[in-house]
Amino acid sequence: DGLTQFFDQHENRLAKIASQQLPAERAVQLLIEAGAQNPRILQSRKLTLWRCVQVSVELGLPISGGAGQMFVLPFKNSRMSRQQGSDVIDAVPVIGYRGYVTLLGRSGLTIKTRLHYDGEAWEWLEGSEQRLTHRPDDSIRDTIIRELADKAAPNDIELRMNQLVLHAYSVATTPSGLTTFEVMSRPELETAETMSPGRTAADSPWRDPLSWPRMVRKTVLSRHAKELPLGDNQQAVRAVEIDSHFDSGGTVDQLGGLLGFEDPEGDTDGE
């Protein structure tokens, strides 16, 4: 189709930044497969689709239809929609929780993230004697399942569990054995969710009770990554830059450090 031909024409340009982990043609194929699951993706401006594929090949993270290593979130560009008098959709590259685990693993870091639920034993100390102690309690979920009885569908169970989350935290261990942790409180997680682009879209993972835990675990992990020793792992450094760009309110059009092209639909992205 037209989109496949478009990327075929620019394959050499994508090859310039493609990582060893993910060839350009595979990244394009995965984008189209994600679009088959969510047609709004393929309705997005070519410029934004181009940038999503570039991020995918640059970081070596495959695009998936759900909250995997990287996914594409289509949402309405309100400014351009007003200017053109019709809906304009942008595709935004979103690095998933598993994507961050993969990227940080390339630096030799061992990563663990967990959620702290109301009712679980918890101690969190900062300062000269930092300490984090969390004792998970499986009986909380069991109690919810019993209360829901015949209505205990996965979505309903996870929704109730999500409402009990008080903290999300990540623990990272370096190859030398040094361990650090990062904690985010429920209000901090809610603020991050509010600032996430496209969070109100019907297909946003923030609105899916099954995906929400991965989104908050990814949120604390991405903040932790800014403080971790990444060495020469430029892909992880780049992922932090991309997330920081969107967290600060930046748009996909403004995402720097990528190759440009002239879109036959009229969007121009300079070199």
Secondary structure, DSSP 8 states (H G I E B T S, - for coil): -HHHHHHHHTHHHHHTT--TTS-HHHHHHHHHHHHHH-HHHHTS-HHHHHHHHHHHHHHT--EESSSSSEEEEEEE-HHHHHHHTS--EEEEEEE-HHHHHHHHHTTT-EEEEEEEETTSEEEEE-SSS-EEEEE--THHHHHHHHHHGGG--HHHHHHHHHHTEEEEEEEEE-TTS-EEEEEEEHHHHHHHHHHSTTTTSTT-GGG-TTTHHHHHHHHHHHHHHTTS--TT-HHHHHHHHHHHHHHTT--STT--SS--EE-TTS-EE--
